[in-house]
Amino acid sequence: MQDCKHISTPLDPNTNLDNFNSSKEVNKTQYQELIGSLLYLSTKSRPDIAFAVTLLSRYNQNPREMHMGAAKRILRYLKGSKQYGLIYTKGDVELKAYTDASWNCGRSNKARSTAGLTFYLDKNLISWSSKTIPNTCLSTCDSEICGLIQTVKKAIYIQYFFEEITSNFVKIQIFCDNKASIFLTKSGQTTDKSNHLVRSIAFLHEKLKNNIFDIQYNSPFKPPPSFCQDSSCCIHTPTVLPGTRGSDEALCRRGGGPSHGAVSHQGEEEY
């Protein structure tokens, strides 16, 4: 791969990684080592490959040639984007979070959605995550509620951390692009279509009433500014490039979603 040609995107949006029956098996250990290395990189300094690496990690137990090819494509993308990096600037102690979910993201036959989140201290990215939702979501609103749950849990942890080092409570502003989930969070009420989410909605409404966070609508056609050195670099929350509403093609073109300024992250399959 040392002499490979660079490429401008981490994933091919037209490839369905679940259709691998005709693809030959590859060395499982070699594939897992490559994905592990890319996971480490995505959690430390390259959030733009987070969605792509998380997607490929789903095939660790039965990797095929098409999966190895997709992983090598990320290496080609990294070679052509060595100049990308996180930007750190001084600013106010203001915490913001962006959350989004893509329903049945990646055209998976298992009908699993993907939820993503990013946290910013002023304009500096301090935490990010792109994670498969373990249960099957029945609607876009369902997947957005699951994404909000992940975001609020992370927000509580970050608040405890800042309270420990500053002795001040910092309320977090959460931005979401789904009006239905915002309404359910603020009202705490459920309908016939959302009765199965009653506990999740009750949790979100309780934390909202306790001033743990505030929630606002963020248009999917107006994504936050990019945090990377190069303005064409975005990560996946799994939103929202102008005019895409979180489509699979958008996720693959950019690696995908909200973006800004920078710091560190915590890993797992959260990435």
C-alpha positions in Angstrom: 0.0 0.0 0.0 3.0 2.3 0.2 2.8 3.2 -3.5 -1.0 3.2 -3.8 -2.9 6.0 -5.4 -4.8 8.2 -3.1 -8.6 8.6 -3.2 -10.9 11.3 -2.1 -13.5 9.3 -0.1 -13.2 6.6 2.6 -16.1 4.5 1.3 -17.8 3.7 -2.0 -21.5 4.7 -1.6 -22.6 2.2 -4.3 -21.1 -0.9 -2.6 -23.4 -3.1 -0.5 -21.0 -4.8 1.9 -23.7 -7.4 2.9 -23.7 -8.9 -0.6 -20.5 -10.9 -0.1 -21.6 -14.5 -0.9 -19.6 -14.6 -4.2 -16.5 -12.9 -2.5 -13.6 -15.1 -1.3 -12.6 -15.4 2.3 -9.4 -13.5 3.5 -7.1 -13.9 6.4 -9.2 -13.1 9.4 -6.3 -12.2 11.7 -4.8 -9.8 9.1 -8.2 -8.1 8.5 -8.8 -7.7 12.3 -5.4 -6.2 12.8 -6.0 -3.7 10.0 -9.4 -2.7 11.4 -8.0 -2.5 14.9 -5.3 -0.1 13.7 -7.8 2.1 11.8 -10.2 2.1 14.9 -7.3 3.4 17.0 -6.7 6.2 14.5 -10.4 7.1 14.2 -10.8 7.5 18.0 -7.7 9.6 18.4 -7.3 12.1 15.6 -9.3 11.1 12.5 -13.0 11.3 13.1 -13.6 11.5 9.3 -13.0 7.8 9.0 -15.1 6.8 12.1 -18.2 5.7 10.3 -16.3 3.8 7.6 -14.2 1.9 10.2 -17.2 1.1 12.4 -19.1 -0.2 9.4 -16.2 -2.5 8.4 -15.7 -3.8 11.9 -19.1 -5.5 11.7 -17.4 -8.1 9.4 -14.6 -9.0 11.7 -15.8 -12.6 12.2 -16.2 -13.4 8.5 -14.2 -11.0 6.3 -14.2 -11.4 2.6 -12.2 -9.9 -0.2 -14.7 -7.0 -0.7 -14.3 -6.0 2.9 -10.5 -6.1 2.8 -10.8 -4.0 -0.4 -13.0 -1.5 1.4 -10.5 -1.4 4.3 -7.6 -0.7 1.9 -9.6 2.0 0.3 -9.6 3.8 3.7 -5.8 3.5 3.7 -5.7 5.1 0.2 -8.0 7.9 1.5 -5.7 8.5 4.5 -2.7 8.7 2.2 -4.3 11.5 0.3 -5.5 13.4 3.4 -2.4 13.5 5.6 -2.9 17.3 5.9 -6.2 16.8 7.7 -6.2 17.5 11.4 -8.2 18.8 14.3 -8.1 22.5 15.0 -7.8 23.8 18.6 -8.7 27.4 19.4 -9.3 29.4 22.6 -12.9 30.1 23.5 -15.6 30.2 26.1 -16.6 27.3 28.3 -19.7 26.5 26.2 -20.7 22.9 25.6 -22.7 21.9 22.5 -23.7 18.5 21.1 -25.0 17.4 17.7 -26.8 14.2 17.4 -28.3 12.3 14.4 -29.3 8.9 13.3 -29.6 7.3 9.9 -32.4 4.7 9.7 -31.1 1.3 8.4 -27.8 3.0 7.5 -25.5 1.2 5.1 -28.4 -0.8 3.5 -27.8 -3.6 6.0 -29.9 -6.7 5.6 -30.1 -6.8 9.4 -32.1 -3.5 9.4 -29.8 -1.9 11.9 -29.6 1.9 12.2 -26.5 4.0 13.0 -26.5 6.8 15.6 -23.8 9.4 15.9 -22.9 12.3 18.1 -20.3 15.0 18.5 -19.5 17.3 21.5 -17.8 20.6 21.3 -16.2 22.9 23.8 -16.9 26.2 22.1 -15.7 25.3 18.6 -13.4 22.5 19.6 -14.3 18.9 19.2 -13.9 17.0 22.4 -15.9 13.7 21.9 -17.4 11.9 19.0 -19.1 8.6 18.3 -20.6 6.5 15.4 -22.3 3.4 16.7 -24.7 0.8 15.5 -28.0 0.8 17.4 -28.4 -2.8 18.7 -32.2 -3.0 18.4 -34.2 -2.7 15.2 -35.8 0.7 14.9 -39.2 0.9 13.4 -39.0 4.5 12.1 -36.7 7.5 11.7 -38.1 9.0 14.9 -37.3 5.7 16.8 -33.7 5.8 15.7 -33.4 9.5 16.5 -34.7 8.8 20.1 -32.0 6.1 20.5 -29.4 8.5 19.3 -30.6 11.1 21.8 -30.4 8.6 24.6 -26.7 8.0 23.8 -26.0 11.7 23.6 -27.7 12.6 26.9 -25.8 9.8 28.7 -22.5 11.1 27.3 -23.6 14.6 28.2 -24.1 13.6 31.9 -20.6 12.1 32.0 -19.0 15.2 30.4 -20.9 17.5 32.8 -19.5 15.5 35.8 -16.0 15.8 34.3 -16.2 19.6 33.9 -17.8 20.1 37.3 -14.9 18.2 38.8 -12.2 20.4 37.2 -14.1 23.8 37.2 -16.5 23.5 40.2 -19.2 24.9 37.9 -22.2 23.1 36.4 -22.2 23.5 32.6 -25.5 23.0 30.8 -25.2 21.4 27.4 -27.1 22.5 24.3 -28.1 19.6 22.1 -28.9 20.1 18.5 -31.1 17.5 16.6 -32.6 17.5 13.1 -35.7 15.5 13.9 -38.7 17.6 15.0 -40.7 14.6 16.2 -38.1 13.4 18.6 -37.6 17.0 19.9 -41.4 17.2 20.5 -41.5 13.9 22.4 -38.5 14.9 24.5 -40.0 18.3 25.5 -43.6 17.0 26.1 -42.8 13.7 27.6 -46.0 12.4 26.0 -46.3 9.3 23.7 -48.6 8.4 20.9 -49.9 5.1 19.6 -46.8 5.0 17.3 -44.3 5.7 20.1 -45.7 3.8 23.1 -42.9 1.3 22.8 -40.5 4.2 23.5 -42.2 5.3 26.7 -39.2 4.7 29.0 -36.7 6.3 26.7 -39.0 9.4 26.3 -39.5 9.5 30.1 -35.7 9.5 30.6 -35.1 12.3 28.2 -38.0 14.4 29.5 -36.8 14.0 33.1 -33.2 15.1 32.3 -34.6 18.0 30.3 -36.7 19.1 33.2 -33.7 18.8 35.5 -31.8 21.3 33.3 -29.2 18.7 32.4 -29.5 19.8 28.8 -31.5 22.0 26.4 -32.5 20.8 22.9 -33.0 22.7 19.7 -33.7 22.0 16.1 -30.8 22.0 13.7 -31.7 21.9 10.0 -30.1 19.0 8.1 -29.4 21.5 5.3 -27.3 23.7 7.5 -24.5 21.5 9.0 -22.0 23.0 11.5 -18.7 24.2 10.1 -15.9 21.7 9.5 -13.4 21.1 12.2 -10.8 19.6 10.0 -7.8 21.3 8.5 -9.4 20.8 5.0 -12.9 22.1 4.6 -13.9 19.1 2.5 -13.5 16.8 5.5 -16.5 15.9 7.7 -17.4 13.1 10.0 -20.5 11.1 10.4 -23.1 11.9 12.9 -24.6 10.3 10.5 -25.9 13.6 9.0 -26.1 15.9 7.0 -24.5 17.4 4.1 -26.5 20.1 2.3 -29.5 18.5 0.5 -28.8 14.9 1.6 -30.7 14.3 4.9 -28.2 11.7 6.0 -28.3 9.4 2.9 -26.0 6.5 2.5 -24.2 8.2 -0.3 -23.5 11.2 1.8 -22.1 9.0 4.6 -19.7 7.4 2.3 -18.7 10.5 0.4 -17.5 12.4 3.4 -17.2 9.8 6.1 -20.1 11.8 7.2 -21.8 14.6 9.5 -21.5 17.4 12.0 -18.2 19.0 12.6 -16.2 21.8 14.2 -13.1 22.3 16.2 -11.2 19.6 18.5 -9.8 17.7 21.4 -9.9 14.0 22.2 -12.3 11.0 22.4 -13.2 7.8 24.0 -13.3 4.8 21.8 -14.9 1.3 21.8 -17.3 0.5 19.0 -18.6 3.9 19.8 -16.4 4.4 16.9 
